[in-house]
Amino acid sequence: MIAHSEWKQGSLYEGSTENGNTVIFDADPAHTHGPSPMEAVLMALCGCTSVDVVSILQKKRQPLTGLRVSATATQASEPPRVFTHIKLTYTVHGTLSRKAVEDAVSLSKNKYCSVSQMLEKAATIEYEIVYPDGEPEP
């Protein structure tokens, strides 16, 4: 895996991967042109665990119809401003088994999500699961 970042102008940087994917990082406090690098790390965590959870639930033949993973993070007050605490909220839709969802989230957090494993070296990561369609079967 190869990536690089190039300063474009002002507070804007373009991150690129070896296959040509790009993202604009905005270091300005307003972040009007893109996420800050730390916001991108938080989005990567949400994306990584989402991929795991969807894959696991599909393999368990669970009728998942929607998933949203939200993250709220606290950073250290002094540089380096690493994340010290992250709370993930998994909002799942579908007629799902509670055990299947809990197992999928746990497997992602503790085994499969590389981003989570890296971030847990500095931050405590906790999660909650929300079922807006009503409580699932046990």
N, C-alpha and C positions, 0 to 999 in steps of 0.2 A: 504494500500500500504506500502510495506516494502522494503528498499534498504540498501545496505551497500557498503563501499569501503575498500579495503585491499591493503596496501603497498606491492608491489611485490619485487622491487629492484630499486636502483637508483632513477630515477624520474618517475617510472611507478607504476600505481595504477590500480587495477581491481575493477570496479563497478559492483555490482550484484543486481538483483531484486529477490523477493521471489519466482518467478517461474523459476529462473535459467538463465535468460538472462544476458549477460555480455557485458561490454565494457571496453577497456583499455584506461585509461587517461594518457597522457604524459605531465608532468609538465616542461619538458625541453623546453627552448625557441624554439627549432627547431621542436618540435612535430612530430618526425619521426615515432613513434610507435602508435600514436593515437591522438585524439583531446585533447586539454586542457579542463579542466572543463568548462571554459567560452565558448569555441568553441562548446562544447556539448550543452550548454544552447541555443546558437544561432541556432544550428541545430534542437533542440527540438522545438523552435519557428517556424522554417520553416516547420517542419513535422506536428506540431499541426494545423497550419493554412491551410496547404495543404489538410489534412484530411477533414477539415470543407468545404473548397471550392469545392473539388471534390464531396463530399456528397450532398451539396446544389445544385450544378449544375446538378447532376444526378437526384435529386428529381424534378428539374424543367425541366427535359427531354431535357437538352441541350446536343448537340453532341460534348462533350469535347473529344479531342484526345490526349491532352498532357498538362501538367502543370509543371512548374519549378518555385519554390519560392527561390529567392536569398536574402541574408541579408548582409548589410554592417552596422557595428556598430562602434560607438565611445565610448571609456571607459574614466572614470575619470582619471586624471593624477596621483592622489595620492591614496593610499589604503584607504578604500576598492575600488578597480578599477571596480566599477559597470558600467554597460552600461548607458550612458547618452542620446544617440540618436541612433535610429535604423531605417534604410530605407529598406523596403521590396520591391522587384520587383517581380511581378507575371507575368510570361510569359505564356500565354495561347494559345492553339492551338485548332482549330475546327471552325465550322461555328456556331458562338455563338451570342447571343443577348448581346450587350454592357450593357444594363440595368441588365440583369441576372448576368453577371460577376461582375459588380460593386456592386450589392446587396449582392452577395455571399461573396465577399471580406469584405464588410462593416459588414455583420453579423458575420463573423469570428472574425474580429478585435474587434467589440464592444459588442459581446454577447457570442460567443461560445468558443473561444480559451482561455483556462485557462492559458497557458504559456504567451500569450500576456497580459492578464489581470494582471498577477503578475509582468511582466516586466514594464508595464506602471506605476507602483508605483514609479519607479526610472528613467525611460527613456521615451523620446518622441518617439513614433513610427509613422512613415509616410509610405505611400506606393505609388507605381505607378503600372499601369497595361500596359503590352506590348502585342500587337497583331501582331506577325511577319507574320501571314498569310494574313494580310490586315485588314483594319478597319471593325469591325463587324456592323451588323444592329443596329440601335438605340434602 
